[in-house]
Amino acid sequence: LELDIPVMSINAGFAESKELKLIHHVGMVEENAGFQAGKKMASMATFKKAFCLNHFPENAVTVDRCIGFGKALNELDIEYMGQVDLPDDNIARFRAIVEKEVDEPGDWDDLGFLLAGASAVPAALELKELHSNAAIASFDTSTLLYEAIYNGDVLFGVDQQAYLQGYLPIPVLTHAAATKQTFLNHAIESGPSFVLSSPNTAEAACEAGAFAVCPEHPQENFNYVNDGLIILGVIF
């Protein structure tokens, strides 16, 4: 920064990125993502009350997700019951704490639950077995989450698109260095992207191989790009 070299951040740390006056942050603004998750969940299921289940309450990222979720529900006149702090390593305790917070028997027809992360999916699926009508959605993705979406046990996952976070800084930094220009918004939001179905075989192999075995795309025509940008490897 002291050398006036363009620097940007990715993934988490939007507020810190602004404080350090980096040129941009590529990632998911967690509170915004929680808000959009609340809106999406309410559009896909009917429930009168909802909880945000936080398996990692010491992490500001998951807390912000719950804050955004609550704001969306308040706008929609759905009662937000708050964040429930839960263990990440004990399914029995997880289930017991949630059932104590809900304090209702039956299938939980009118209840919704947003998981702050996909590592809570195993415990949430046990709750689903006991309370079959609970509406559940989750942040992040995992193989088990894909299966749960396919089976109809979870509405969606929230993908922050990590590959895009790694890719975008290259053209953005090159553009900033070449033109001394940046975008108006500090955040370039890579998510939330809502996962509503399991990836197909080709997509799964692509991700499992760290994107080294992805389907080939047609060769692009770079004739319209000037020579200076071609040397820099910039693709618009």
FITORLO-537138 format. One line per 3 residues: number of its first residue (from 1); their letters; for each residue x, y, z of N, C-alpha, C. Coordinates in Angstrom, 1 decimal. Layout:
// residues N
NUM) a) X:Y:Z:X:Y:Z:X:Y:Z  ...
//
This chain:
// residues 236
1) lel) 0.8:-1.2:0.0:0.0:0.0:0.0:0.9:1.3:0.0  2.0:1.2:0.7:2.8:2.4:0.8:3.5:2.7:-0.6  3.6:1.6:-1.4:4.2:1.8:-2.7:3.2:2.1:-3.8
4) dip) 1.9:2.4:-3.3:0.9:2.7:-4.3:0.6:1.6:-5.3  0.7:0.4:-4.8:0.4:-0.8:-5.7:-1.0:-1.2:-5.4  -1.9:-1.4:-6.4:-3.3:-1.8:-6.1:-3.3:-3.2:-5.4
7) vms) -4.1:-3.2:-4.3:-4.3:-4.4:-3.5:-5.8:-4.6:-3.2  -6.2:-5.8:-3.3:-7.6:-6.1:-3.0:-7.7:-7.4:-2.2  -8.8:-7.6:-1.6:-9.0:-8.8:-0.7:-10.1:-9.7:-1.3
10) ina) -10.1:-10.9:-0.8:-11.1:-11.9:-1.3:-11.7:-12.6:-0.1  -12.8:-13.3:-0.3:-13.5:-14.2:0.6:-14.1:-13.4:1.8  -13.5:-13.5:3.0:-14.1:-12.8:4.1:-13.3:-11.5:4.4
13) gfa) -13.9:-10.6:5.2:-13.1:-9.4:5.6:-13.5:-8.2:4.9  -14.8:-8.0:4.5:-15.3:-6.9:3.7:-15.0:-5.6:4.5  -15.4:-5.5:5.8:-15.2:-4.3:6.6:-13.8:-4.0:6.8
16) esk) -12.9:-5.0:7.0:-11.5:-4.7:7.2:-10.9:-4.2:5.9  -11.4:-4.7:4.8:-10.9:-4.3:3.5:-11.1:-2.8:3.3  -12.3:-2.4:3.6:-12.7:-0.9:3.5:-11.8:-0.1:4.5
19) elk) -11.6:-0.6:5.7:-10.8:0.1:6.7:-9.4:0.3:6.2  -8.8:-0.7:5.5:-7.5:-0.6:5.0:-7.4:0.1:3.7  -8.5:0.5:3.2:-8.6:1.3:1.9:-8.0:0.5:0.8
22) lih) -8.3:-0.8:0.7:-7.9:-1.6:-0.4:-8.9:-1.2:-1.6  -8.5:-1.5:-2.8:-9.3:-1.0:-3.9:-10.7:-1.7:-4.0  -10.7:-3.0:-3.7:-12.0:-3.8:-3.8:-11.9:-5.0:-2.9
25) hvg) -13.1:-5.5:-2.6:-13.2:-6.8:-2.0:-14.1:-7.7:-2.8  -13.6:-8.9:-3.2:-14.4:-9.9:-3.9:-14.8:-11.0:-2.9  -16.1:-11.1:-2.7:-16.6:-12.1:-1.8:-18.1:-11.9:-1.6
28) mve) -18.5:-12.5:-0.5:-19.9:-12.4:-0.2:-20.0:-11.5:1.0  -20.8:-10.4:0.9:-21.0:-9.6:2.1:-22.0:-10.3:3.0  -21.6:-10.9:4.1:-22.4:-11.9:4.8:-23.7:-11.4:5.2
31) ena) -23.9:-10.2:5.7:-25.2:-9.8:6.2:-26.1:-9.7:5.0  -25.6:-9.2:3.9:-26.4:-9.1:2.6:-26.9:-10.5:2.2  -26.0:-11.4:2.3:-26.3:-12.8:1.9:-27.3:-13.4:2.9
34) gfq) -27.2:-13.2:4.2:-28.2:-13.6:5.1:-29.6:-13.1:4.8  -29.6:-11.8:4.4:-30.9:-11.1:4.0:-31.5:-11.8:2.8  -30.7:-12.0:1.8:-31.2:-12.6:0.6:-31.6:-14.1:0.8
37) agk) -30.9:-14.8:1.7:-31.3:-16.1:2.1:-32.7:-16.2:2.8  -32.9:-15.2:3.6:-34.2:-15.1:4.2:-35.3:-14.9:3.2  -35.1:-14.0:2.3:-36.1:-13.7:1.2:-36.3:-15.0:0.4
40) kma) -35.2:-15.6:0.1:-35.4:-16.8:-0.8:-36.1:-17.9:0.0  -35.8:-18.1:1.2:-36.4:-19.2:2.0:-37.9:-18.9:2.1  -38.3:-17.7:2.4:-39.7:-17.4:2.5:-40.5:-17.5:1.2
43) sma) -39.7:-17.4:0.1:-40.4:-17.6:-1.2:-40.6:-19.1:-1.6  -39.9:-19.9:-0.9:-39.9:-21.4:-1.2:-40.7:-22.2:-0.2  -41.0:-21.6:1.0:-41.6:-22.4:2.0:-42.5:-21.5:2.8
46) tfk) -43.5:-22.0:3.5:-44.4:-21.3:4.4:-44.1:-21.6:5.8  -43.7:-20.5:6.6:-43.5:-20.7:8.0:-43.8:-19.4:8.7  -44.2:-19.5:10.0:-44.6:-18.3:10.7:-43.4:-17.8:11.6
49) kaf) -42.5:-18.7:12.0:-41.4:-18.4:12.9:-40.2:-19.0:12.4  -39.0:-18.4:12.6:-37.8:-19.0:12.1:-36.6:-18.7:13.1  -35.6:-19.6:13.1:-34.4:-19.5:13.9:-33.2:-19.6:12.9
52) cln) -32.1:-18.9:13.4:-30.9:-19.1:12.7:-30.0:-20.0:13.6  -29.6:-21.1:13.1:-28.8:-22.1:13.8:-27.3:-21.9:13.6  -26.6:-21.4:14.6:-25.2:-21.0:14.4:-24.3:-22.0:15.1
55) hfp) -23.6:-22.8:14.3:-22.7:-23.8:14.9:-21.3:-23.2:15.2  -21.1:-21.9:14.8:-19.8:-21.3:15.1:-20.0:-19.9:15.5  -20.6:-19.6:16.7:-21.0:-18.3:17.1:-19.9:-17.4:17.4
58) ena) -18.7:-17.9:17.5:-17.5:-17.0:17.8:-17.0:-16.3:16.5  -17.6:-16.7:15.4:-17.1:-16.2:14.1:-18.1:-15.1:13.6  -17.5:-13.9:13.3:-18.3:-12.8:12.9:-19.1:-13.1:11.6
61) vtv) -18.5:-14.0:10.8:-19.1:-14.3:9.5:-20.5:-14.9:9.7  -20.6:-15.9:10.6:-21.8:-16.6:10.8:-22.8:-15.7:11.5  -22.3:-14.9:12.4:-23.2:-14.0:13.2:-23.8:-13.0:12.2
64) drc) -23.0:-12.4:11.2:-23.6:-11.5:10.3:-24.6:-12.2:9.4  -24.4:-13.4:9.1:-25.4:-14.2:8.3:-26.8:-14.2:9.0  -26.7:-14.5:10.3:-27.9:-14.5:11.1:-28.6:-13.1:11.2
67) igf) -27.8:-12.1:11.4:-28.3:-10.7:11.5:-29.1:-10.4:10.2  -28.5:-10.7:9.0:-29.2:-10.4:7.8:-30.4:-11.2:7.6  -30.4:-12.5:8.0:-31.6:-13.3:8.0:-32.7:-12.7:8.8
70) gka) -32.4:-12.3:10.0:-33.4:-11.7:10.9:-34.0:-10.5:10.3  -33.2:-9.6:9.6:-33.7:-8.4:9.0:-34.7:-8.7:7.9  -34.4:-9.7:7.1:-35.3:-10.1:6.0:-36.6:-10.6:6.6
73) lne) -36.6:-11.4:7.6:-37.9:-11.9:8.2:-38.7:-10.8:8.8  -38.0:-9.8:9.4:-38.8:-8.7:10.0:-39.5:-7.9:8.9  -38.8:-7.8:7.7:-39.5:-7.1:6.6:-40.7:-7.8:6.1
76) ldi) -40.6:-9.2:6.2:-41.7:-10.0:5.7:-42.7:-10.3:6.7  -42.6:-9.7:7.9:-43.6:-10.0:9.0:-43.6:-11.5:9.4  -42.4:-12.1:9.3:-42.3:-13.4:9.9:-41.5:-13.3:11.2
79) eym) -42.0:-14.0:12.2:-41.4:-13.8:13.5:-40.0:-14.4:13.6  -39.0:-13.6:13.8:-37.6:-14.1:13.9:-37.3:-14.4:15.4  -37.0:-15.7:15.7:-36.8:-16.1:17.0:-35.4:-16.0:17.5
82) gqv) -34.5:-15.5:16.6:-33.1:-15.2:17.0:-32.1:-16.3:16.6  -30.9:-16.0:17.0:-29.8:-16.9:16.7:-29.7:-17.9:17.9  -29.5:-19.2:17.5:-29.3:-20.3:18.5:-27.8:-20.7:18.4
85) dlp) -27.1:-20.6:19.4:-25.7:-21.0:19.5:-25.6:-22.5:19.7  -24.9:-23.2:18.9:-24.9:-24.7:18.9:-23.5:-25.2:18.8  -23.3:-26.5:19.3:-22.0:-27.1:19.1:-21.8:-27.6:17.7
88) ddn) -20.5:-27.7:17.3:-20.2:-28.2:15.9:-19.8:-29.7:15.9  -19.8:-30.3:17.1:-19.2:-31.6:17.2:-20.0:-32.6:18.0  -21.3:-32.2:18.3:-22.1:-33.1:19.1:-23.6:-33.0:18.6
91) iar) -24.0:-34.0:17.8:-25.3:-34.0:17.2:-26.4:-34.1:18.2  -26.2:-34.9:19.3:-27.2:-35.1:20.3:-27.5:-33.8:21.1  -26.4:-33.1:21.4:-26.5:-31.8:22.1:-27.2:-30.8:21.2
94) fra) -26.8:-30.8:19.9:-27.3:-29.9:18.9:-28.9:-30.0:18.9  -29.3:-31.3:18.8:-30.7:-31.6:18.7:-31.4:-31.2:20.0  -30.9:-31.5:21.1:-31.5:-31.2:22.4:-31.6:-29.7:22.6
97) ive) -30.6:-28.9:22.2:-30.7:-27.4:22.4:-31.8:-26.8:21.5  -31.8:-27.3:20.2:-32.8:-26.7:19.3:-34.2:-27.1:19.8  -34.4:-28.3:20.2:-35.8:-28.7:20.7:-36.2:-28.0:21.9
100) kev) -35.2:-27.6:22.8:-35.5:-26.8:24.0:-35.9:-25.4:23.6  -35.2:-24.8:22.6:-35.5:-23.5:22.1:-36.9:-23.4:21.5  -37.2:-24.4:20.7:-38.5:-24.5:20.0:-39.6:-24.7:21.0
103) dep) -39.4:-25.7:21.8:-40.3:-26.0:22.9:-41.8:-26.3:22.3  -41.8:-27.1:21.2:-43.1:-27.5:20.6:-42.9:-28.9:20.2  -44.0:-29.7:20.4:-43.9:-31.1:19.8:-44.4:-31.1:18.4
106) gdw) -44.4:-32.3:17.8:-45.0:-32.4:16.5:-44.0:-32.3:15.3  -44.6:-32.0:14.1:-43.8:-31.9:12.9:-43.2:-30.6:12.6  -43.5:-29.6:13.4:-43.0:-28.2:13.2:-43.4:-27.6:11.9
109) ddl) -44.7:-27.7:11.6:-45.2:-27.2:10.3:-44.9:-25.8:10.0  -44.9:-24.9:11.1:-44.8:-23.5:10.9:-43.4:-22.9:11.2  -42.4:-23.8:11.2:-41.1:-23.4:11.6:-40.1:-23.5:10.5
112) gfl) -39.2:-22.5:10.4:-38.1:-22.5:9.5:-36.8:-22.3:10.2  -35.7:-23.0:9.6:-34.4:-22.9:10.2:-33.4:-22.7:9.1  -32.5:-21.6:9.3:-31.4:-21.4:8.4:-30.1:-21.8:9.1
115) lag) -29.4:-22.7:8.5:-28.1:-23.1:9.1:-27.0:-22.2:8.6  -26.2:-21.7:9.6:-25.2:-20.7:9.3:-24.0:-21.4:8.5  -24.0:-22.7:8.4:-22.9:-23.4:7.6:-23.3:-24.8:7.4
118) asa) -22.7:-25.4:6.3:-23.1:-26.8:5.9:-22.6:-27.9:6.9  -21.7:-27.5:7.8:-21.3:-28.6:8.7:-22.4:-28.9:9.7  -23.4:-28.1:9.8:-24.5:-28.4:10.7:-25.6:-29.3:10.0
121) vpa) -25.4:-29.6:8.7:-26.4:-30.4:8.0:-26.7:-31.8:8.6  -25.6:-32.5:9.1:-25.9:-33.8:9.7:-26.9:-33.7:10.9  -26.6:-32.8:11.8:-27.5:-32.6:12.9:-28.9:-32.1:12.5
124) ale) -28.9:-31.2:11.5:-30.2:-30.7:11.0:-31.1:-31.8:10.4  -30.4:-32.8:9.7:-31.2:-33.9:9.1:-31.8:-34.8:10.2  -31.1:-34.9:11.3:-31.7:-35.7:12.4:-32.9:-35.0:13.0
127) lke) -32.9:-33.7:13.1:-34.1:-32.9:13.5:-35.2:-33.1:12.5  -34.8:-33.1:11.2:-35.8:-33.3:10.1:-36.5:-34.7:10.2  -35.8:-35.7:10.6:-36.4:-37.0:10.8:-37.4:-37.0:11.9
130) lhs) -37.2:-36.2:12.9:-38.1:-36.1:14.1:-39.2:-35.1:13.9  -39.0:-34.1:13.1:-40.0:-33.0:12.8:-40.0:-32.8:11.3  -40.7:-33.6:10.6:-40.6:-33.7:9.2:-41.0:-32.5:8.4
133) naa) -41.8:-31.6:8.9:-42.3:-30.5:8.2:-41.5:-29.2:8.4  -40.4:-29.3:9.1:-39.6:-28.1:9.3:-38.9:-27.7:8.0  -38.9:-26.4:7.8:-38.3:-25.9:6.5:-36.8:-25.6:6.9
136) ias) -35.9:-26.1:6.1:-34.5:-26.0:6.4:-33.7:-25.5:5.2  -32.9:-24.5:5.4:-31.9:-24.1:4.3:-30.6:-23.9:4.9  -29.5:-23.8:4.1:-28.2:-23.8:4.7:-27.2:-22.9:3.9
139) fdt) -26.3:-22.3:4.6:-25.2:-21.6:3.9:-24.2:-22.7:3.5  -23.4:-22.4:2.5:-22.3:-23.2:2.1:-22.8:-24.5:1.4  -21.9:-25.3:0.9:-22.3:-26.5:0.2:-21.4:-27.7:0.7
142) stl) -21.9:-28.9:0.5:-21.2:-30.1:0.8:-21.9:-31.3:0.0  -21.2:-32.4:0.0:-21.8:-33.6:-0.7:-23.1:-34.0:0.0  -23.1:-34.0:1.4:-24.3:-34.3:2.1:-25.4:-33.3:1.9
145) lye) -25.1:-32.0:1.7:-26.1:-31.0:1.5:-26.7:-31.2:0.1  -25.9:-31.6:-0.9:-26.5:-31.9:-2.2:-27.5:-33.0:-2.1  -27.1:-34.1:-1.4:-28.0:-35.2:-1.2:-29.3:-34.8:-0.6
148) aiy) -29.2:-33.9:0.5:-30.4:-33.5:1.2:-31.3:-32.6:0.3  -30.7:-31.8:-0.6:-31.5:-31.0:-1.5:-32.2:-31.9:-2.5  -31.5:-32.9:-3.0:-32.0:-33.9:-3.9:-33.2:-34.7:-3.3
151) ngd) -33.1:-35.0:-2.0:-34.1:-35.7:-1.3:-35.2:-34.9:-0.8  -35.1:-33.6:-1.0:-36.2:-32.7:-0.5:-36.1:-32.3:1.0  -35.0:-32.6:1.6:-34.9:-32.3:3.1:-34.4:-30.9:3.3
154) vlf) -33.7:-30.4:2.4:-33.2:-29.0:2.5:-33.6:-28.2:1.3  -34.0:-27.0:1.5:-34.5:-26.1:0.4:-33.4:-25.7:-0.6  -32.3:-25.3:0.0:-31.2:-24.8:-0.9:-29.9:-24.6:0.0
157) gvd) -28.8:-24.5:-0.8:-27.5:-24.1:-0.2:-27.1:-22.8:-0.7  -26.2:-22.1:0.0:-25.8:-20.7:-0.4:-24.3:-20.9:-0.7  -24.0:-20.7:-2.0:-22.6:-20.8:-2.5:-22.0:-19.4:-2.7
160) qqa) -20.9:-19.1:-2.1:-20.2:-17.8:-2.3:-19.3:-17.8:-3.5  -19.2:-18.9:-4.2:-18.4:-19.1:-5.5:-17.0:-18.7:-5.3  -16.3:-19.6:-4.6:-14.8:-19.4:-4.3:-14.0:-19.3:-5.5
163) ylq) -14.3:-20.1:-6.6:-13.5:-20.0:-7.8:-13.6:-18.6:-8.4  -14.8:-18.1:-8.4:-14.9:-16.7:-8.9:-14.1:-15.7:-8.1  -14.1:-15.9:-6.8:-13.3:-15.0:-5.9:-11.8:-15.1:-6.3
166) gyl) -11.4:-16.2:-6.6:-9.9:-16.3:-7.0:-9.7:-15.8:-8.4  -10.7:-15.9:-9.3:-10.5:-15.5:-10.7:-10.5:-14.0:-10.9  -11.5:-13.4:-10.3:-11.8:-12.0:-10.6:-10.7:-11.0:-10.3
169) pip) -9.9:-11.2:-9.2:-8.9:-10.2:-9.0:-7.9:-10.0:-10.1  -7.7:-11.0:-10.9:-6.7:-10.9:-12.0:-7.1:-9.8:-13.0  -8.2:-9.9:-13.6:-8.6:-8.8:-14.5:-8.8:-7.5:-13.8
172) vlt) -9.4:-7.5:-12.6:-9.7:-6.3:-11.9:-8.4:-5.5:-11.5  -7.4:-6.3:-11.0:-6.1:-5.6:-10.6:-5.4:-5.2:-11.8  -5.4:-5.9:-12.9:-4.8:-5.5:-14.1:-5.4:-4.2:-14.7
175) haa) -6.7:-4.2:-14.7:-7.4:-3.0:-15.1:-7.0:-1.8:-14.3  -7.0:-2.0:-12.9:-6.6:-0.9:-12.0:-5.2:-0.4:-12.3  -4.3:-1.3:-12.5:-2.9:-0.9:-12.7:-2.7:-0.2:-14.0
178) atk) -3.5:-0.6:-15.0:-3.3:-0.1:-16.4:-4.0:1.3:-16.5  -5.2:1.4:-15.9:-6.0:2.6:-16.1:-6.1:3.6:-14.9  -5.6:3.1:-13.7:-5.8:3.8:-12.5:-7.2:4.1:-12.1
181) qtf) -8.1:3.2:-12.6:-9.5:3.3:-12.3:-10.0:2.1:-11.5  -11.0:2.4:-10.7:-11.7:1.3:-10.0:-13.2:1.4:-10.1  -13.9:0.5:-9.6:-15.4:0.5:-9.6:-15.9:1.4:-8.5
184) lnh) -17.2:1.9:-8.6:-17.8:2.7:-7.6:-18.0:1.9:-6.3  -18.4:0.7:-6.4:-18.7:-0.1:-5.2:-17.4:-0.8:-4.7  -17.2:-0.7:-3.4:-16.0:-1.4:-2.9:-16.1:-2.9:-3.0
187) aie) -17.3:-3.5:-2.8:-17.5:-4.9:-2.8:-17.9:-5.4:-4.2  -17.2:-6.4:-4.7:-17.7:-7.1:-5.9:-18.2:-8.4:-5.3  -19.5:-8.5:-5.3:-20.2:-9.6:-4.6:-20.3:-10.9:-5.4
190) sgp) -19.6:-11.9:-5.0:-19.6:-13.2:-5.7:-20.8:-14.1:-5.3  -21.5:-13.7:-4.3:-22.6:-14.4:-3.8:-23.6:-13.5:-3.1  -24.7:-14.0:-2.7:-25.0:-15.4:-2.7:-25.5:-16.0:-4.0
193) sfv) -25.1:-17.2:-4.3:-25.6:-18.0:-5.4:-26.4:-19.2:-4.8  -27.6:-19.3:-5.1:-28.5:-20.3:-4.4:-28.4:-21.6:-5.2  -28.0:-22.7:-4.5:-27.9:-24.0:-5.0:-29.2:-24.7:-4.8
196) lss) -29.9:-25.0:-5.9:-31.2:-25.7:-5.8:-31.2:-27.1:-6.2  -30.1:-27.6:-6.7:-30.0:-29.0:-7.2:-28.5:-29.4:-7.1  -28.4:-30.7:-7.2:-27.0:-31.3:-7.1:-26.3:-31.0:-8.4
199) pnt) -24.9:-30.9:-8.3:-24.2:-30.7:-9.6:-24.2:-32.0:-10.4  -24.2:-31.8:-11.8:-24.1:-32.9:-12.6:-22.8:-33.6:-12.6  -22.6:-34.7:-13.2:-21.3:-35.5:-13.1:-20.1:-34.7:-13.5
202) aea) -20.3:-33.9:-14.6:-19.1:-33.1:-15.1:-18.8:-32.1:-14.1  -19.7:-31.4:-13.6:-19.5:-30.3:-12.6:-18.8:-30.9:-11.3  -19.3:-32.1:-10.9:-18.7:-32.7:-9.7:-17.3:-33.1:-9.9
205) ace) -17.0:-33.6:-11.1:-15.6:-34.0:-11.4:-14.7:-32.8:-11.5  -15.3:-31.7:-12.1:-14.5:-30.4:-12.2:-14.1:-29.9:-10.8  -15.0:-29.9:-9.9:-14.7:-29.3:-8.6:-13.8:-30.3:-7.8
208) aga) -14.1:-31.6:-7.9:-13.2:-32.6:-7.2:-11.8:-32.5:-7.6  -11.6:-32.2:-8.9:-10.2:-32.1:-9.5:-9.6:-30.7:-9.4  -10.1:-29.9:-8.4:-9.6:-28.5:-8.3:-9.7:-27.8:-9.6
211) fav) -10.7:-28.0:-10.3:-11.0:-27.3:-11.6:-10.0:-27.5:-12.7  -9.3:-28.6:-12.5:-8.2:-29.0:-13.6:-8.8:-29.9:-14.7  -10.0:-30.4:-14.4:-10.6:-31.4:-15.4:-12.0:-30.9:-15.9
214) cpe) -12.1:-29.6:-16.0:-13.4:-29.0:-16.3:-13.7:-29.2:-17.8  -15.0:-29.2:-18.2:-15.3:-29.3:-19.6:-14.7:-28.1:-20.4  -14.2:-28.4:-21.6:-13.5:-27.3:-22.4:-14.5:-26.4:-22.9
217) hpq) -14.2:-25.1:-23.0:-15.0:-24.1:-23.6:-14.5:-23.7:-25.0  -15.3:-23.2:-25.9:-14.9:-22.9:-27.2:-13.8:-21.8:-27.1  -12.8:-21.8:-28.0:-11.8:-20.9:-28.0:-12.3:-19.5:-28.3
220) enf) -12.0:-18.5:-27.5:-12.5:-17.1:-27.7:-11.6:-16.4:-28.8  -12.2:-15.5:-29.4:-11.5:-14.6:-30.4:-11.1:-13.4:-29.7  -9.8:-13.2:-29.6:-9.2:-12.0:-28.9:-8.8:-10.9:-29.9
223) nyv) -9.2:-11.0:-31.1:-8.7:-10.0:-32.1:-9.1:-8.5:-31.7  -10.2:-8.4:-30.9:-10.7:-7.1:-30.6:-9.9:-6.5:-29.4  -9.1:-7.3:-28.7:-8.3:-6.8:-27.6:-7.0:-6.2:-28.0
226) ndg) -6.6:-5.0:-27.5:-5.4:-4.4:-28.0:-4.2:-5.2:-27.5  -3.1:-5.0:-28.3:-1.9:-5.8:-28.0:-1.3:-5.6:-26.6  -1.5:-4.4:-26.0:-1.0:-4.2:-24.7:-1.7:-5.1:-23.6
229) lii) -3.0:-5.2:-23.8:-3.8:-6.0:-22.9:-3.6:-7.5:-23.1  -3.3:-7.9:-24.4:-3.1:-9.3:-24.6:-1.8:-9.7:-23.9  -0.8:-8.8:-23.9:0.5:-9.1:-23.3:0.3:-9.3:-21.8
232) lgv) -0.6:-8.5:-21.2:-0.9:-8.6:-19.8:-1.8:-9.8:-19.5  -2.4:-10.3:-20.5:-3.3:-11.5:-20.2:-4.7:-11.1:-19.7  -5.2:-10.0:-20.1:-6.4:-9.5:-19.6:-7.5:-10.0:-20.6
235) if) -8.6:-10.5:-20.0:-9.8:-11.0:-20.8:-11.0:-10.2:-20.3  -11.7:-9.5:-21.2:-12.9:-8.8:-20.8:-14.1:-9.5:-21.4
//
